[in-house]
Amino acid sequence: MEYECVIIGGGVAGLAAAMVLARARRRVLLLDSGRQNNLRTSHSGGVFLHDGGTPAAMYEAGLRQLRAYPTFSYRQETVVEAQANDGGGFGLLTASGRTEQARTLVLAQGVDYEPSPVPGVDALWGTKVVHCPFCDGYESRNLRVLALGEPEWLEHMREILPNWVDDIAWADPSEVARLDGGGQDDGPVVVSFSDGRQAEFGRVFAQQKFRLRDGIADMLGCGRTGSGDLETDPRGLTTVPGVFAAGDQTTGAQQVNLAIGSGHAAGMGAVFALSAARRAAASAS
């Protein structure tokens, strides 16, 4: 079976794209590896209409709503190969050995977190250690906070973090030996500094570096911006006709609201592309 669109990635960007396509009565398949980074976070602050909800609950609600549309299909699969077909469209191979054919694609695989150089940061990530003031700043307003990162990032945080937090300390990773969670879900973060000092903080805002899950995009030859994100137009079209992209691979900022918007735009772009192809086929016949 050839799908009119296959979406790779089942985070909010992929779900949003799927909603647009399913409502346009397009045969759409969503393939998801289940590796969303924010599944480990305790809440999603500032998400429109879902403020404070868990990412898992958002994904569950999205899939529940999508399954009401008869042209929507979903499988938990990892795509390992993709290529453009000579006659148009795309062929995909999954880790389980299944092949799929699609007239258009939406890439929404997100990013991987790079491990922190500071011991203890990764173990506390998403609960006591966060990185986005727009997502977690308000919940930190009455806490003592440590901002932990390289000089350029700290300078950026000095400008914006005081919008939410009044009590802030600042540290370079070279100044911190390790972080400990204190043994309680709601307990403090115990920070051991390289000079032997220890201090307790209610939360740590730590610089986080990301790596695009870009293997499929590279196989297809999608171009990039100067910052390394996938290059797209306002409707999510990449430099490869028929291939759209959305979410953390395109927005430059890892925020749920932005991912939803970019997913909706990519879904619209795919609908427009499919409509144009149908008109062209009708004119040629």
Disulfide bonds with the S-S distance in Angstrom:
none
